[in-house]
Amino acid sequence: MGNSSAGINELTDNIREYIETRIELIKLETADSGASAVSSMLSWFIILVVAFLFVLMLTVGLAIGIGYLTENFAIGFFAVTGVYLLIGLLLYSYRDKWLRKPFVNIIIKNLYDNE
């Protein structure tokens, strides 16, 4: 009987250790996923800020260039604004096809690639 009781105690200890190890593993995997998501978002944020600054400077340069050509800076800035308005209207019209679906697909792909 004593040997059986020692075996049950050892089995109980092993099960407890296994459960504690699994909990620790889940915590580490969650922390890794969270850190990966935050670092990915931060990287994209930095890239978007740099891209925004690039487009901003390009836009101002283009508007000034058109202003020099037409000898009227207002025309240059209005022309560039018109291009952005056209781009905005196109993006709005095709937002499901061009924006929503690709972003949903990227998010789903990233969720399944992390497993």
TIMAR-774914 format. One record per residue (C-alpha): x, y, z negated; residue number from 1. Coordinates in Angstrom, 3 decimals. Each point is the difference from the previous one (the first is absolute). Layout:
TIMAR-774914
<atom x="X" y="Y" z="Z" nr="NUM"/>
...
//
This chain:
TIMAR-774914
<atom x="0.000" y="0.000" z="0.000" nr="1"/>
<atom x="2.801" y="2.447" z="-0.833" nr="2"/>
<atom x="1.559" y="-0.463" z="3.408" nr="3"/>
<atom x="-3.327" y="0.707" z="1.696" nr="4"/>
<atom x="-0.472" y="3.179" z="-2.031" nr="5"/>
<atom x="3.501" y="1.220" z="0.915" nr="6"/>
<atom x="-0.761" y="-0.656" z="3.679" nr="7"/>
<atom x="-3.221" y="2.002" z="-0.201" nr="8"/>
<atom x="1.820" y="2.880" z="-1.735" nr="9"/>
<atom x="2.697" y="-0.042" z="2.679" nr="10"/>
<atom x="-2.648" y="-0.068" z="2.733" nr="11"/>
<atom x="-1.815" y="2.910" z="-1.651" nr="12"/>
<atom x="3.260" y="1.955" z="-0.217" nr="13"/>
<atom x="0.752" y="-0.700" z="3.657" nr="14"/>
<atom x="-3.478" y="1.130" z="1.049" nr="15"/>
<atom x="0.362" y="3.186" z="-2.086" nr="16"/>
<atom x="3.403" y="0.712" z="1.584" nr="17"/>
<atom x="-1.402" y="-0.662" z="3.451" nr="18"/>
<atom x="-2.902" y="2.412" z="-0.568" nr="19"/>
<atom x="2.334" y="2.682" z="-1.391" nr="20"/>
<atom x="2.343" y="-0.452" z="2.966" nr="21"/>
<atom x="-2.905" y="0.274" z="2.462" nr="22"/>
<atom x="-1.237" y="3.174" z="-1.715" nr="23"/>
<atom x="3.503" y="1.489" z="0.176" nr="24"/>
<atom x="0.259" y="-0.981" z="3.673" nr="25"/>
<atom x="-3.340" y="1.665" z="0.769" nr="26"/>
<atom x="1.162" y="3.154" z="-1.801" nr="27"/>
<atom x="3.240" y="0.057" z="1.997" nr="28"/>
<atom x="-1.783" y="-0.624" z="3.302" nr="29"/>
<atom x="-2.480" y="2.785" z="-0.793" nr="30"/>
<atom x="2.808" y="2.389" z="-0.899" nr="31"/>
<atom x="1.826" y="-0.921" z="3.218" nr="32"/>
<atom x="-3.128" y="0.568" z="2.098" nr="33"/>
<atom x="-0.676" y="3.318" z="-1.710" nr="34"/>
<atom x="3.572" y="1.197" z="0.397" nr="35"/>
<atom x="-0.002" y="-1.067" z="3.634" nr="36"/>
<atom x="-3.250" y="1.848" z="0.684" nr="37"/>
<atom x="1.181" y="3.184" z="-1.732" nr="38"/>
<atom x="3.369" y="-0.022" z="1.757" nr="39"/>
<atom x="-1.699" y="-0.590" z="3.348" nr="40"/>
<atom x="-2.427" y="2.865" z="-0.599" nr="41"/>
<atom x="2.822" y="2.293" z="-1.100" nr="42"/>
<atom x="2.029" y="-0.883" z="3.092" nr="43"/>
<atom x="-2.962" y="0.744" z="2.256" nr="44"/>
<atom x="-0.649" y="3.263" z="-1.853" nr="45"/>
<atom x="3.588" y="1.147" z="0.599" nr="46"/>
<atom x="-0.181" y="-1.010" z="3.665" nr="47"/>
<atom x="-3.305" y="1.852" z="0.411" nr="48"/>
<atom x="1.376" y="3.160" z="-1.633" nr="49"/>
<atom x="3.013" y="-0.022" z="2.327" nr="50"/>
<atom x="-2.238" y="-0.685" z="3.013" nr="51"/>
<atom x="-2.330" y="2.819" z="-1.065" nr="52"/>
<atom x="2.903" y="2.433" z="-0.268" nr="53"/>
<atom x="1.277" y="-1.114" z="3.408" nr="54"/>
<atom x="-3.395" y="0.487" z="1.634" nr="55"/>
<atom x="-0.447" y="3.339" z="-1.770" nr="56"/>
<atom x="3.327" y="1.337" z="1.268" nr="57"/>
<atom x="-0.635" y="-1.413" z="3.472" nr="58"/>
<atom x="-3.435" y="1.617" z="0.057" nr="59"/>
<atom x="1.309" y="3.413" z="-1.052" nr="60"/>
<atom x="2.803" y="-0.223" z="2.562" nr="61"/>
<atom x="-2.416" y="-1.015" z="2.729" nr="62"/>
<atom x="-2.410" y="2.809" z="-0.878" nr="63"/>
<atom x="2.822" y="2.544" z="0.042" nr="64"/>
<atom x="1.273" y="-1.421" z="3.292" nr="65"/>
<atom x="-3.426" y="0.294" z="1.607" nr="66"/>
<atom x="-0.242" y="3.502" z="-1.482" nr="67"/>
<atom x="3.248" y="1.004" z="1.710" nr="68"/>
<atom x="-1.177" y="-1.440" z="3.313" nr="69"/>
<atom x="-3.345" y="1.762" z="-0.134" nr="70"/>
<atom x="1.438" y="3.091" z="-1.706" nr="71"/>
<atom x="-2.721" y="-0.352" z="-2.626" nr="72"/>
<atom x="0.708" y="-1.973" z="-3.179" nr="73"/>
<atom x="-3.697" y="-0.285" z="-0.818" nr="74"/>
<atom x="-0.587" y="-1.953" z="3.212" nr="75"/>
<atom x="2.838" y="-2.353" z="-0.938" nr="76"/>
<atom x="-1.430" y="-0.719" z="-3.432" nr="77"/>
<atom x="-3.558" y="-0.323" z="1.310" nr="78"/>
<atom x="1.170" y="-2.426" z="2.712" nr="79"/>
<atom x="1.723" y="-2.212" z="-2.569" nr="80"/>
<atom x="-3.048" y="0.245" z="-2.279" nr="81"/>
<atom x="-2.187" y="-1.099" z="2.918" nr="82"/>
<atom x="2.182" y="-3.059" z="0.545" nr="83"/>
<atom x="-0.332" y="-0.899" z="-3.691" nr="84"/>
<atom x="-3.758" y="0.545" z="0.183" nr="85"/>
<atom x="-0.192" y="-2.360" z="2.988" nr="86"/>
<atom x="2.105" y="-2.613" z="-1.824" nr="87"/>
<atom x="-2.207" y="0.373" z="-3.095" nr="88"/>
<atom x="-3.192" y="-0.440" z="2.015" nr="89"/>
<atom x="1.394" y="-3.100" z="1.714" nr="90"/>
<atom x="1.075" y="-1.487" z="-3.325" nr="91"/>
<atom x="-3.424" y="0.720" z="-1.465" nr="92"/>
<atom x="-1.799" y="-1.507" z="2.990" nr="93"/>
<atom x="2.097" y="-3.175" z="0.004" nr="94"/>
<atom x="0.731" y="-0.195" z="-3.738" nr="95"/>
<atom x="-1.352" y="-3.536" z="-0.403" nr="96"/>
<atom x="1.967" y="-1.410" z="2.936" nr="97"/>
<atom x="3.226" y="2.015" z="-0.419" nr="98"/>
<atom x="0.187" y="0.509" z="-3.768" nr="99"/>
<atom x="-2.298" y="-2.129" z="-2.153" nr="100"/>
<atom x="0.470" y="-3.403" z="1.644" nr="101"/>
<atom x="3.803" y="0.211" z="0.321" nr="102"/>
<atom x="0.341" y="1.153" z="-3.627" nr="103"/>
<atom x="-2.297" y="-2.760" z="-1.249" nr="104"/>
<atom x="2.007" y="-2.554" z="1.988" nr="105"/>
<atom x="3.292" y="1.325" z="-1.407" nr="106"/>
<atom x="-1.316" y="-0.130" z="-3.576" nr="107"/>
<atom x="-1.338" y="-3.536" z="0.416" nr="108"/>
<atom x="3.240" y="-1.142" z="1.635" nr="109"/>
<atom x="2.059" y="1.482" z="-2.838" nr="110"/>
<atom x="-2.211" y="-1.658" z="-2.614" nr="111"/>
<atom x="0.452" y="-3.443" z="1.559" nr="112"/>
<atom x="3.718" y="0.460" z="0.757" nr="113"/>
<atom x="0.772" y="0.643" z="-3.685" nr="114"/>
<atom x="-1.239" y="-3.436" z="-1.036" nr="115"/>
//
